[in-house]
Amino acid sequence: MAEDMATSFGAQAGDYEVGRPEYPFEAVAWMLERMPHGTRRIADVGAGTGKLTRVLTEAPDAEVVAIDPDSEMLATLRGAVPGVPTFVGSAERLPLPDASVDAVVLGQAWHWVDPVAGSAEIGRVVRRGGVLGLIWNIRDDRVDWVRRLTEIMHGSHAENMLAEGDPVVAAPFGPLEQERWEWVRPITRDLLHRMAASRSYIITASDDEKARIRGDLDALFDELDLHGETTIDLPYVTRAYRAIRD
């Protein structure tokens, strides 16, 4: 079931693209600042529709490739971030030569990865001294209505993993460093529905369960008086990690 969820997103690639938030540039820059001086080759693994890819391309002289197991997600990425080479693959099976990149980064994706096998395979393609970067945008459930939103949608694999502790990486990478950023995203009722529709639990749910969740979301949004183009600030915490290849 977890594997089905991990590869389910292509069915809702459009909702994923518009419903999911962008990554703060400063968080992505922090994740990559330990890259060896003068290096610039970066692989975005589990790239999805390119939410992280487009931030990576803003770095001066960056050479970025995008890898995802879902060809439908990559088709959406090519429209959103033209010119970035795309390849079907996963963290455990990367279509890249040995020691060919200076960094591998995963946005909203490491919780789908076998950490030992993924670390070893990423270590194969990253040069010595290169970087493994992991990043997640997590809704801030300390806010009451956001906590209720999560209860309706069900916690994601990422949220559940990070609630239990920090992610795990293995050889040949050293210890994880981490930072966090708090910010808000103004969002409409429609975009909240589309964000919910892009989540693996809902994509793979029965029609009855999808209808129940949509009804519960509508009841919450009515209570918040969120209609039409009115927006509400959805608070996020971005959590970023980095480790250096030995």
CORBEL-V600281 format. One record per residue. N is the residue number from 1. RES is the residue in three letters. OMEGA is omega in radians with two decimals (* if undefined). NEAR is the number of other ideal C-beta (glycine too) atoms within 10 Angstrom. Layout:
N|RES|OMEGA|NEAR ; N|RES|OMEGA|NEAR
//
This chain:
1|MET|-3.14|7 ; 2|ALA|3.11|10 ; 3|GLU|3.08|9 ; 4|ASP|3.12|10 ; 5|MET|-3.08|16 ; 6|ALA|-3.10|18 ; 7|THR|-3.06|17 ; 8|SER|-2.89|17 ; 9|PHE|-3.11|25 ; 10|GLY|3.13|19 ; 11|ALA|3.14|16 ; 12|GLN|-3.06|19 ; 13|ALA|3.13|19 ; 14|GLY|3.09|14 ; 15|ASP|3.12|21 ; 16|TYR|-3.07|24 ; 17|GLU|-3.08|19 ; 18|VAL|-3.05|12 ; 19|GLY|-3.10|19 ; 20|ARG|-3.10|21 ; 21|PRO|2.99|18 ; 22|GLU|3.06|13 ; 23|TYR|3.08|24 ; 24|PRO|-3.10|18 ; 25|PHE|-3.08|11 ; 26|GLU|3.11|13 ; 27|ALA|3.11|20 ; 28|VAL|3.11|22 ; 29|ALA|3.11|13 ; 30|TRP|-3.10|19 ; 31|MET|-3.03|27 ; 32|LEU|-2.98|21 ; 33|GLU|3.08|10 ; 34|ARG|3.05|15 ; 35|MET|3.11|21 ; 36|PRO|-3.09|14 ; 37|HIS|3.07|5 ; 38|GLY|-3.14|7 ; 39|THR|-3.01|18 ; 40|ARG|-3.07|16 ; 41|ARG|-3.01|19 ; 42|ILE|3.02|25 ; 43|ALA|3.05|28 ; 44|ASP|-3.04|30 ; 45|VAL|-2.97|30 ; 46|GLY|-2.94|26 ; 47|ALA|3.12|28 ; 48|GLY|-3.12|26 ; 49|THR|3.05|30 ; 50|GLY|3.13|27 ; 51|LYS|3.11|22 ; 52|LEU|-3.11|29 ; 53|THR|-3.05|23 ; 54|ARG|3.07|18 ; 55|VAL|3.13|25 ; 56|LEU|-3.10|27 ; 57|THR|3.09|17 ; 58|GLU|3.12|11 ; 59|ALA|-3.11|16 ; 60|PRO|3.05|5 ; 61|ASP|-3.13|7 ; 62|ALA|3.01|17 ; 63|GLU|-2.96|16 ; 64|VAL|2.93|26 ; 65|VAL|-3.10|23 ; 66|ALA|-3.08|27 ; 67|ILE|3.11|23 ; 68|ASP|3.11|27 ; 69|PRO|-3.02|21 ; 70|ASP|-3.09|22 ; 71|SER|3.12|10 ; 72|GLU|3.07|17 ; 73|MET|-3.13|25 ; 74|LEU|3.08|22 ; 75|ALA|3.08|13 ; 76|THR|3.11|20 ; 77|LEU|-3.11|25 ; 78|ARG|3.06|15 ; 79|GLY|-3.09|11 ; 80|ALA|-3.08|14 ; 81|VAL|-3.07|22 ; 82|PRO|3.04|8 ; 83|GLY|3.11|7 ; 84|VAL|3.09|21 ; 85|PRO|-3.12|11 ; 86|THR|3.14|20 ; 87|PHE|3.01|15 ; 88|VAL|3.14|13 ; 89|GLY|-3.13|18 ; 90|SER|-3.14|22 ; 91|ALA|-3.13|25 ; 92|GLU|3.14|17 ; 93|ARG|-3.05|12 ; 94|LEU|-3.14|22 ; 95|PRO|-3.08|12 ; 96|LEU|3.09|20 ; 97|PRO|3.08|9 ; 98|ASP|3.02|9 ; 99|ALA|-3.02|14 ; 100|SER|-3.13|14 ; 101|VAL|-3.13|24 ; 102|ASP|3.11|22 ; 103|ALA|2.94|27 ; 104|VAL|-3.13|28 ; 105|VAL|3.10|30 ; 106|LEU|3.09|26 ; 107|GLY|-3.12|27 ; 108|GLN|-2.99|23 ; 109|ALA|-3.00|24 ; 110|TRP|3.13|25 ; 111|HIS|3.05|20 ; 112|TRP|-2.95|22 ; 113|VAL|2.91|23 ; 114|ASP|-2.95|13 ; 115|PRO|-3.14|15 ; 116|VAL|3.14|13 ; 117|ALA|3.13|14 ; 118|GLY|3.12|26 ; 119|SER|-3.13|23 ; 120|ALA|-3.12|16 ; 121|GLU|3.08|21 ; 122|ILE|3.07|29 ; 123|GLY|3.09|21 ; 124|ARG|-3.02|15 ; 125|VAL|-3.13|20 ; 126|VAL|3.09|26 ; 127|ARG|3.06|17 ; 128|ARG|-3.08|11 ; 129|GLY|3.12|14 ; 130|GLY|-2.94|24 ; 131|VAL|2.84|24 ; 132|LEU|-3.12|27 ; 133|GLY|3.11|26 ; 134|LEU|-3.10|24 ; 135|ILE|3.08|25 ; 136|TRP|2.84|25 ; 137|ASN|-3.11|22 ; 138|ILE|3.07|18 ; 139|ARG|-3.08|20 ; 140|ASP|-3.07|14 ; 141|ASP|3.01|18 ; 142|ARG|3.08|10 ; 143|VAL|-2.96|14 ; 144|ASP|-3.06|8 ; 145|TRP|3.11|16 ; 146|VAL|3.08|17 ; 147|ARG|3.12|12 ; 148|ARG|3.07|17 ; 149|LEU|-3.13|21 ; 150|THR|3.12|15 ; 151|GLU|3.13|12 ; 152|ILE|-3.06|15 ; 153|MET|-2.99|20 ; 154|HIS|3.11|16 ; 155|GLY|-3.14|14 ; 156|SER|3.06|19 ; 157|HIS|-3.13|16 ; 158|ALA|-3.12|19 ; 159|GLU|3.14|17 ; 160|ASN|-3.14|11 ; 161|MET|-3.08|17 ; 162|LEU|3.07|16 ; 163|ALA|-3.12|10 ; 164|GLU|-3.13|7 ; 165|GLY|-3.12|7 ; 166|ASP|3.09|12 ; 167|PRO|-3.13|19 ; 168|VAL|2.93|13 ; 169|VAL|-3.04|23 ; 170|ALA|3.13|15 ; 171|ALA|0.18|11 ; 172|PRO|-3.11|17 ; 173|PHE|3.13|22 ; 174|GLY|-3.07|13 ; 175|PRO|3.08|8 ; 176|LEU|2.86|15 ; 177|GLU|-3.12|13 ; 178|GLN|3.03|14 ; 179|GLU|3.11|14 ; 180|ARG|3.13|11 ; 181|TRP|3.09|15 ; 182|GLU|-3.08|11 ; 183|TRP|3.13|16 ; 184|VAL|3.10|13 ; 185|ARG|3.03|17 ; 186|PRO|-3.01|10 ; 187|ILE|-3.14|17 ; 188|THR|3.07|16 ; 189|ARG|-3.11|20 ; 190|ASP|-3.13|14 ; 191|LEU|3.05|18 ; 192|LEU|3.08|21 ; 193|HIS|-3.11|17 ; 194|ARG|3.02|19 ; 195|MET|3.13|22 ; 196|ALA|-3.10|20 ; 197|ALA|-3.12|20 ; 198|SER|-3.08|23 ; 199|ARG|-3.01|24 ; 200|SER|-3.13|21 ; 201|TYR|-3.08|16 ; 202|ILE|3.11|19 ; 203|ILE|-3.05|18 ; 204|THR|-3.13|14 ; 205|ALA|3.05|15 ; 206|SER|3.12|8 ; 207|ASP|3.13|7 ; 208|ASP|3.14|8 ; 209|GLU|3.08|13 ; 210|LYS|-3.14|15 ; 211|ALA|3.12|11 ; 212|ARG|-3.13|13 ; 213|ILE|-3.14|20 ; 214|ARG|3.11|15 ; 215|GLY|3.12|11 ; 216|ASP|3.08|15 ; 217|LEU|3.13|19 ; 218|ASP|3.11|13 ; 219|ALA|3.10|12 ; 220|LEU|-3.10|17 ; 221|PHE|3.05|20 ; 222|ASP|3.12|11 ; 223|GLU|3.12|10 ; 224|LEU|-3.09|15 ; 225|ASP|-3.10|8 ; 226|LEU|-3.05|18 ; 227|HIS|3.03|10 ; 228|GLY|-3.10|8 ; 229|GLU|3.05|7 ; 230|THR|3.14|12 ; 231|THR|3.01|14 ; 232|ILE|3.14|17 ; 233|ASP|3.08|12 ; 234|LEU|-3.08|20 ; 235|PRO|3.12|16 ; 236|TYR|2.88|20 ; 237|VAL|3.03|16 ; 238|THR|3.13|22 ; 239|ARG|-3.09|19 ; 240|ALA|-3.12|24 ; 241|TYR|3.06|19 ; 242|ARG|3.09|25 ; 243|ALA|-3.09|23 ; 244|ILE|3.09|19 ; 245|ARG|3.11|23 ; 246|ASP|*|10
//
